Amino acid sequence: MIAVLDTNVIVSALWTPNGKAAYIVNQVIAGKLKLCHDYRILTEYREVLSRPKFKFSSWQINFLLETFERDGISVIADALTDVPFADESDKKFYEVAKFCNAPLVTGNLKHYPQDDLVKSVAEYYSELVC
């Protein structure tokens, strides 16, 4: 199974280690789920997770990102010029999801177009545990 995780899913997983987002991230760590990503996504993960307000340790950040990079699927996605985004920084996740035909898991559905590939954390969690 493959997926693309919005950064807010990673943050939520680290904040709430027993939550649904953490379960999804743990599936990646266990090798049961592969992340599709590109350099833009990995850069955003590092940038956001390293913000002082989150107080995540460097070992947590490095462990996750090394796992994502080592075990994930790195792509160079096609640019989607015909899909408008209120926040262009969200577009990269959607582009990678479309390129890989992988679910895009997010805590902010309203940031993305209506698309069967775009799933909430709760929806994707339900798919994984059933």
N, C-alpha and C positions, 0 to 999 in steps of 0.2 A: 504494500500500500504506500501511496505517496500523498503528500500534502504540502501546502504553502501555509506558513503561520505568520500572521500579522504580528508586529512587534508587541502589541498590547497583550497578546496571548502569552508571550514569553515573560513579560513583566508580571502578569497575573499569576503565572506558574510559580515564579520565585516568591511573590508576596504570600501566596496561599498554597503551601506545599501539599495540602490534602484536597485541593479543589479540582474541578474538571479540567482546567487548563494545565495544571500540573500532571494530571493523568495523561493528557495528550503528549506533553513534553517527555514524560517518562517512557512513553511508547517509542519515542525517537531514540532516547538513550538506550533502551533495551534492544534496539534494532528491529522492532516490529513495524516501524513507520519510518519512511525516508522523507527527508525534507527536500523539496525542490527550492533552489535559491539561485541568486546571482550575486555578483560582487556588491551591487547596490543594497541588497537586502542584508547581507552580512555586515556591511559598513553601518547601516542604520541600527542593527542589533547592537553592535559594539558601542556606537555613539550613545544610544538611549540607555542601555544598561549601565554605562559608565557614569551617568549623571550623578553628581553627589547627593541629590535629593533621595535617590533610591537606596543608597548605602549598600549596594550589592558588593560582595567581596570580589576581588580580581580573580581569585581561583574559581569562583562560581562562573563568572563571565567567561573566563578562558576555557574552562571545562566544557561548557555548553557550546561555545563557538567552535572549538576544536572538534567536538563530536559532530556538530552540524556540517562542518566543512569536510571532515574526513569521510563521514558515512552518508552524506547527502548527495544530491544530484545537482551539480552546478551547470547552469545553462546560460546562454545569451539569447534572451527572449526578443521576439519581434516587438517593435514599438507599435502601440495601438493608438493611432492618431484620430480615429473616429469615435472614441469613447471619452466623453467629457468627465472631468473630475473636479470637484470643488477644491480639493487639496491634491495637487499634482504629486506630492510625495507618497500618496497611497497607490498611485498608478502602477508602480513597479511590482507590487505584490500581485495585482490583477494580471499584469502582462505575463509574469512567470507562471501563474496558475493556468492561464489560457494556453500558453506555449506547451506546458506539460500535461494539459488536460487533467489537472489535479484540483482537489478541493482547496479553496482558500478559506482558512479558519480565522475568524475575527471576532473581537468583542464589540465592534462598531459596524454593524450591517449597513447603517445609513451612509457610510463613507464609500460604499461600492455600488455598482449597478445591480439591478435585479438580474440575477443569473443563478442557475441551479448549482454552479460550482461554488458560489459564495455561501458559507455556512457559519452559523453562530457556534460558539464554543459548546453550548448545551446540545445543539443539534448534532455536531460532529462527535461529541462524547457519546451520545446515545447510539450512534452508528458503530462506534468502536466496541462498546460493551455488549451490544446485542449479537 
